[in-house]
């Protein structure tokens, strides 16, 4: 029964939608974690000078919800989900990069690179993946001959 429901959901969402749904849930949960029990500043001073991490948690939550809802939209209309998904990790990467430059957090460069590759890079790649990619037919099949 669970397998059937999962298959049906995958049929509705497709590859891109499934990616957006998983990403949206993850970003929303990550944001809620900052809301419930914000960690120490550790390299995010650029952000915390403006407002607390509890306030910044809403960036993750709202973008996560937009990403999740976009999973149910048709291809071509799901762009908002990919755009929303990129925003929080880009902001965090910028904060960590500034922390390295100012000397506040020496480890920040590695954390920024992690956000830029594991989050932003993957999201940018996934946004370009077509829903269904079919390899070209063999040459003989294209000419109407049997393979």
HELIX and SHEET records of a PDB file:
HELIX    1   1 UNK A    2  UNK A   36  1                                  35    
HELIX    2   2 UNK A   45  UNK A   48  1                                   4    
HELIX    3   3 UNK A   53  UNK A   70  1                                  18    
HELIX    4   4 UNK A   79  UNK A  102  1                                  24    
HELIX    5   5 UNK A  108  UNK A  114  1                                   7    
HELIX    6   6 UNK A  115  UNK A  121  3                                   7    
HELIX    7   7 UNK A  122  UNK A  128  1                                   7    
HELIX    8   8 UNK A  139  UNK A  142  1                                   4    
END                                                                             
